[in-house]
Each structure stands twice: as structure tokens, then as C-alpha cells.
């Protein structure tokens, strides 16, 4: 069994924020693979489905970003899912807008949602990092991540998320190089 997690903040006011890339990816996954409707469970919204005959749980933590690990930890513990079968989609300030990196393990890079997950299940889960760019000054980070994408950025992001989710079976079957190639990651990280 796999757990696919989309990080974001609950509430409609955050729906199109840069920090909600993970929620957007999770919503794409539900539609692409015809998952069940989300249900409130384990401090999150949880959906079930199958991808390539593998049972997959899809989670959107409802604890707000900084406490995402509470929900992820509860789901992994209840369903006995090991960290190497957890895939987390999230925004990344250190990548140019719409650049993507995929890796297993590593540091949180200052991302509070990842810090929370690390403290709940360790750091050996898969991360699909979607670049959102960085504001010019450090003081602007909070406002920046909670700002909405422009209309054009949303169009471009929609195309990217389609590609990331469509090729998710490759990542699940450990074909990481094929996944990177299909989504256009050139440098292998």
C-alpha cells in the first residue's frame, strides 16, 4: 500500500496559494485515477483508490502546514505504511517556478510541513518538490507562500501537475529515472 500526501492549508481562502501545490496535486490524483471522494479521517481528508493494481491512500492533512506530520503519522501508523511507500507533493521556495525535483530522504530544507512529517515518520519518504520561486527578501516569505498564483501561472501549473500525476505509477514502481525523464527533470535529483 502507498500513501500519497499533498501538502497545503485547509480552507477555501488558501486554495490557489503557492503553498497549496500539494493539495492541487492530490485533487488531480483523485480525478486522474477515479479515487473515492475524500472523507475526514486521521486529521485529514483521505481518499482511497488503486494505481496499477496497488492500493493507494491519498491524504490532504487538515492540520495546517506546520502540523502536517500529525495527520501523516496517524495514517502511516494506522495502515502500517512504511516511509519508503510515502510520496509527498509540496511547494519549494528554493526552486525556480515550476522546476521539479524528486528524491527520497534528505532534509526539510526549512519547509515546516516537511519538518513536521520528518518528526512523525522520519525522513526516508519520497518528495516531489514543485518550485514556486523565492521573494526578494526573507521577510516576505510568509506573505509570498500564502499569495495566489497568477492566472497564467495556474495554467502552467495545471499542465505540470497533469504530467506529475499521470506518471505517478513510474515512481510507485521505483522507476525513478523514467519518472524524472517523463516529467522533464534533467539533472537526476
Order of alpha helices (4+ residues) and beta strands (2+ residues): beta-alpha-beta-beta-beta-alpha-beta-beta-alpha-beta-alpha-alpha-alpha-alpha
